[in-house]
Amino acid sequence: MLIGIDIGGTAIKAGAVGGGGRVWARRQVVFDRSLAFDALIARLSELTEALQKEAGETASSIGVCLPGFVDRLTGMLVDGGANVSALREKPLAKSLSAATGLPVHVENDGVAATVGEAYFGAGRGLRRFMLLTIGTGIGGAVYIDGSVVTGSRGEPPEIGAVMLREDDGTPANFEKLACAGAFLERYKRHSGKEIGSLPELFQALGHDEAAARTVDEIGRIIARVFAPLINALNLEACIVGGGVAAAGEALLKPIRIYLPELTWPMLARNNQVLQAACGNDAGLLGVAWLAQNAAKMHAAAQ
């Protein structure tokens, strides 16, 4: 059994993961950004202990994923991570391992989610695909021939940093234009009123013109990011995950409509736009799988 922990901007999701990606037990708690590093390590240790008790088994290792670039040698968050500032330049892997007595592997959340979808979700059987995760921020990665594409030191892609333009031509990054908050801001621009949450916006799609226009416009923005990657890498699928994926076909449909006008015709025909299958479990499943592999590689090197 493995423990997978996904630290996001607003919540910490954790699960006890068995064979085949089955989640035997799970916990979700609010991520309190005011927590100091030591208090956060204690919270993660408590979650690990609770999951082991519920599953009735001791874990062999722990995987933790979070936003930003994590140095795989030190387990420290060295870049990004504005949403998890307590972890910046701190030895997360070493400290959590000391607190739990288990080996700990730390990974970028977009990379982990992509691995989760590759082995347990919508990416199974695909050789080349991209996962886009949209929530508080934007993450994801590209998967080619059995591996997620990262930098020479494991640096994750920064898909949210892709530069586009606002409607008035002002330069803006992809994350600003298409994150969860962007849906709510765009809805207010079109309707003149605020809407409380993404689920509320999605529920209004069938009868609210401003909601439908919002999702259609952001669908086109997403297509503008997918298209050059399809053209460059001949991707078999573009998978949409994260909280925004709850919109389902209402969001996938405009992406599919706009992609052909931006993509080489043959490559567009070879590509599918899919909803992620692992839901909120993608990150914890992927990082648990990565932790297991890291433990095996460490053992083999001894």
C-alpha positions as CSV (number, residue, x, y, z in Angstrom):
1,M,0.0,0.0,0.0
2,L,1.1,3.6,-0.8
3,I,0.1,7.0,0.5
4,G,-0.5,9.7,-2.0
5,I,-0.9,13.4,-0.9
6,D,-1.9,16.2,-3.2
7,I,-1.3,19.7,-1.8
8,G,-3.3,22.3,-3.7
9,G,-4.0,26.0,-3.3
10,T,-7.1,25.4,-1.2
11,A,-7.2,21.8,-0.1
12,I,-5.0,18.8,0.8
13,K,-6.2,15.5,-0.7
14,A,-4.7,12.3,0.5
15,G,-5.4,8.6,-0.1
16,A,-4.2,5.1,0.7
17,V,-3.6,3.5,-2.7
18,G,-3.6,-0.2,-3.3
19,G,-2.9,-2.3,-6.4
20,G,-4.4,-1.1,-9.7
21,G,-4.8,2.4,-8.4
22,R,-7.6,1.5,-6.0
23,V,-8.1,4.1,-3.3
24,W,-8.7,2.2,-0.1
25,A,-9.2,5.2,2.1
26,R,-9.2,9.0,1.6
27,R,-9.1,12.2,3.4
28,Q,-9.5,15.8,2.4
29,V,-8.8,18.9,4.6
30,V,-8.7,22.6,4.0
31,F,-5.2,23.8,3.3
32,D,-4.5,26.5,5.9
33,R,-2.0,28.8,4.3
34,S,-1.2,30.3,7.7
35,L,0.4,27.1,8.9
36,A,4.1,27.2,9.5
37,F,6.3,24.5,8.0
38,D,6.5,22.3,11.1
39,A,2.8,22.5,11.7
40,L,2.1,21.5,8.1
41,I,4.5,18.5,8.4
42,A,2.6,17.5,11.5
43,R,-0.7,17.7,9.6
44,L,0.6,15.6,6.8
45,S,1.9,13.0,9.3
46,E,-1.5,12.9,11.0
47,L,-3.2,12.3,7.6
48,T,-0.7,9.5,6.9
49,E,-1.4,7.8,10.2
50,A,-5.2,8.1,9.8
51,L,-5.1,6.6,6.3
52,Q,-3.0,3.6,7.4
53,K,-5.4,2.9,10.3
54,E,-8.4,3.1,8.1
55,A,-6.9,0.9,5.4
56,G,-5.6,-1.5,8.1
57,E,-2.1,-1.7,6.5
58,T,1.2,0.0,6.8
59,A,2.3,2.0,3.8
60,S,5.6,1.3,2.0
61,S,6.2,4.9,0.9
62,I,4.6,8.3,0.6
63,G,4.3,10.4,-2.5
64,V,3.5,14.2,-2.2
65,C,2.7,16.5,-5.1
66,L,2.4,20.3,-5.0
67,P,2.6,23.3,-7.3
68,G,6.0,24.4,-8.4
69,F,9.4,22.9,-9.1
70,V,10.6,20.4,-6.6
71,D,14.3,19.4,-6.6
72,R,14.2,15.6,-6.7
73,L,17.5,15.3,-4.9
74,T,16.5,17.4,-1.9
75,G,12.7,17.3,-1.9
76,M,12.7,21.0,-1.6
77,L,10.4,23.4,-3.4
78,V,12.8,25.7,-5.2
79,D,10.6,27.6,-7.8
80,G,6.9,28.5,-8.1
81,G,4.7,27.5,-5.2
82,A,3.0,30.9,-4.6
83,N,0.0,29.0,-3.3
84,V,2.1,26.9,-0.8
85,S,4.5,29.4,0.5
86,A,5.2,27.6,3.8
87,L,7.0,24.9,1.8
88,R,9.4,27.2,-0.1
89,E,13.0,26.3,0.4
90,K,12.1,23.7,3.1
91,P,13.1,20.0,3.2
92,L,9.6,18.5,2.8
93,A,10.7,15.0,1.8
94,K,13.3,14.8,4.6
95,S,11.1,16.2,7.3
96,L,8.0,14.1,6.5
97,S,10.1,11.0,6.2
98,A,11.5,11.7,9.7
99,A,8.0,12.3,11.1
100,T,6.5,9.1,9.6
101,G,9.4,6.7,9.3
102,L,8.6,6.1,5.6
103,P,10.5,7.1,2.4
104,V,9.0,10.2,0.8
105,H,9.0,11.2,-2.9
106,V,8.0,14.8,-3.8
107,E,6.8,15.8,-7.3
108,N,5.2,18.7,-9.2
109,D,1.4,18.3,-9.1
110,G,0.9,18.6,-12.9
111,V,3.5,15.9,-13.6
112,A,1.9,13.7,-10.9
113,A,-1.6,14.2,-12.3
114,T,-0.4,13.4,-15.8
115,V,1.2,10.1,-14.6
116,G,-2.1,9.3,-12.7
117,E,-4.1,9.7,-15.9
118,A,-1.5,7.8,-18.0
119,Y,-1.7,4.7,-15.8
120,F,-5.2,4.8,-14.2
121,G,-7.3,7.3,-16.3
122,A,-8.1,8.8,-19.7
123,G,-4.5,8.4,-20.9
124,R,-4.3,4.6,-20.6
125,G,-3.3,3.1,-23.9
126,L,-2.1,6.4,-25.4
127,R,1.5,7.1,-26.4
128,R,1.3,10.9,-26.8
129,F,-1.1,13.1,-24.9
130,M,-1.3,16.3,-22.9
131,L,-3.1,16.8,-19.6
132,L,-4.3,20.3,-18.7
133,T,-5.3,20.8,-15.0
134,I,-7.4,23.9,-14.3
135,G,-8.2,25.0,-10.8
136,T,-6.8,27.7,-8.6
137,G,-4.0,27.8,-11.1
138,I,-3.1,25.9,-14.3
139,G,-0.9,22.9,-14.5
140,G,-0.4,19.7,-16.4
141,A,2.3,18.1,-18.6
142,V,2.9,16.3,-21.8
143,Y,3.3,12.5,-21.9
144,I,5.3,10.9,-24.7
145,D,6.2,7.2,-25.1
146,G,6.0,6.2,-21.4
147,S,7.4,9.4,-19.8
148,V,6.3,12.8,-18.8
149,V,8.4,15.5,-20.5
150,T,10.4,17.4,-18.0
151,G,13.6,19.4,-17.9
152,S,17.1,18.0,-17.3
153,R,16.7,18.3,-13.6
154,G,13.0,17.3,-13.6
155,E,11.7,20.8,-14.1
156,P,8.0,20.7,-15.0
157,P,6.5,22.5,-17.9
158,E,4.8,25.9,-17.0
159,I,1.7,25.6,-19.2
160,G,0.0,28.4,-17.3
161,A,2.9,30.8,-18.3
162,V,2.1,30.5,-22.1
163,M,1.6,34.1,-23.2
164,L,-1.7,35.0,-25.0
165,R,-3.7,38.3,-25.1
166,E,-6.7,39.7,-23.4
167,D,-9.7,40.7,-25.6
168,D,-8.3,44.2,-25.9
169,G,-4.9,42.9,-27.0
170,T,-3.1,43.3,-23.7
171,P,-0.6,40.5,-23.1
172,A,-1.7,38.0,-20.5
173,N,-0.6,34.6,-19.5
174,F,-2.8,31.5,-19.9
175,E,-3.3,31.0,-16.2
176,K,-4.8,34.5,-15.8
177,L,-7.2,34.0,-18.7
178,A,-8.4,30.4,-18.0
179,C,-8.0,29.5,-14.3
180,A,-11.0,29.0,-12.1
181,G,-11.1,32.6,-11.1
182,A,-11.1,33.7,-14.7
183,F,-14.4,32.0,-15.3
184,L,-16.0,33.9,-12.5
185,E,-14.4,37.2,-13.6
186,R,-15.5,36.8,-17.2
187,Y,-19.0,35.9,-16.1
188,K,-19.3,39.1,-14.1
189,R,-18.0,41.1,-17.1
190,H,-20.7,39.6,-19.3
191,S,-23.6,39.6,-16.9
192,G,-22.8,42.6,-14.7
193,K,-23.3,40.4,-11.6
194,E,-21.3,38.0,-9.5
195,I,-21.8,34.3,-9.3
196,G,-20.7,32.4,-6.2
197,S,-18.8,29.4,-7.5
198,L,-17.8,27.3,-10.6
199,P,-20.5,24.6,-9.8
200,E,-23.1,27.4,-9.8
201,L,-21.9,28.8,-13.1
202,F,-21.9,25.3,-14.7
203,Q,-25.4,24.6,-13.4
204,A,-26.6,27.8,-15.1
205,L,-25.3,26.9,-18.5
206,G,-28.6,25.7,-19.9
207,H,-30.5,28.9,-19.1
208,D,-27.9,31.7,-18.6
209,E,-26.5,33.3,-21.8
210,A,-23.6,35.0,-19.8
211,A,-22.6,31.6,-18.4
212,A,-22.7,29.9,-21.8
213,R,-20.7,32.8,-23.4
214,T,-18.1,32.6,-20.6
215,V,-17.5,28.8,-21.1
216,D,-17.4,29.2,-24.9
217,E,-14.8,32.0,-24.8
218,I,-12.6,30.2,-22.4
219,G,-13.0,27.0,-24.4
220,R,-11.5,29.0,-27.3
221,I,-8.6,30.2,-25.2
222,I,-7.8,26.6,-24.2
223,A,-7.9,25.6,-27.9
224,R,-5.3,28.3,-28.6
225,V,-2.9,26.5,-26.2
226,F,-3.7,23.0,-27.3
227,A,-3.3,23.7,-31.0
228,P,0.4,24.5,-31.3
229,L,1.3,21.5,-29.1
230,I,-0.8,19.2,-31.3
231,N,0.9,20.7,-34.3
232,A,4.4,20.3,-32.9
233,L,4.0,16.9,-31.1
234,N,1.2,15.1,-33.0
235,L,-0.7,14.5,-29.7
236,E,-3.3,11.7,-29.8
237,A,-5.3,13.4,-27.1
238,C,-5.7,16.6,-25.0
239,I,-7.2,15.8,-21.6
240,V,-8.9,18.4,-19.4
241,G,-8.7,17.9,-15.7
242,G,-8.9,19.8,-12.4
243,G,-12.0,21.4,-10.9
244,V,-13.0,23.1,-14.2
245,A,-13.4,19.7,-15.8
246,A,-16.6,19.3,-13.9
247,A,-18.2,21.4,-16.7
248,G,-17.8,18.2,-18.9
249,E,-19.0,18.4,-22.4
250,A,-20.1,22.1,-22.0
251,L,-16.4,23.0,-21.9
252,L,-15.0,20.2,-24.1
253,K,-17.5,21.0,-27.0
254,P,-16.2,24.5,-27.7
255,I,-12.6,23.3,-27.5
256,R,-13.4,20.7,-30.1
257,I,-15.1,23.3,-32.3
258,Y,-12.3,25.8,-32.3
259,L,-9.3,23.4,-32.5
260,P,-9.7,22.6,-36.3
261,E,-9.3,26.3,-37.3
262,L,-6.0,26.4,-35.3
263,T,-4.6,22.9,-36.1
264,W,-3.1,21.2,-39.1
265,P,-6.1,19.2,-40.5
266,M,-4.6,15.7,-40.4
267,L,-3.2,16.2,-36.9
268,A,-6.6,17.6,-35.8
269,R,-8.3,14.5,-37.0
270,N,-5.9,12.3,-35.1
271,N,-6.5,14.1,-31.8
272,Q,-9.3,13.6,-29.2
273,V,-10.3,16.1,-26.5
274,L,-11.2,14.2,-23.4
275,Q,-12.3,14.7,-19.9
276,A,-9.9,13.4,-17.2
277,A,-11.1,10.2,-15.7
278,C,-9.4,10.2,-12.3
279,G,-11.0,13.4,-11.1
280,N,-9.5,14.8,-7.9
281,D,-7.5,11.6,-7.4
282,A,-5.2,12.1,-10.4
283,G,-2.4,13.8,-8.5
284,L,-2.4,11.5,-5.5
285,L,-2.6,8.4,-7.7
286,G,0.2,9.6,-9.9
287,V,2.5,10.6,-7.1
288,A,1.9,7.3,-5.2
289,W,3.0,5.4,-8.4
290,L,6.1,7.7,-8.7
291,A,6.9,7.1,-5.0
292,Q,6.7,3.4,-5.5
293,N,9.0,3.6,-8.5
294,A,11.5,5.8,-6.7
295,A,11.6,3.4,-3.8
296,K,12.3,0.5,-6.1
297,M,15.1,2.4,-7.9
298,H,16.6,3.3,-4.5
299,A,16.5,-0.3,-3.4
300,A,18.1,-1.5,-6.6
301,A,20.9,1.0,-6.3
302,Q,21.8,-0.3,-2.8
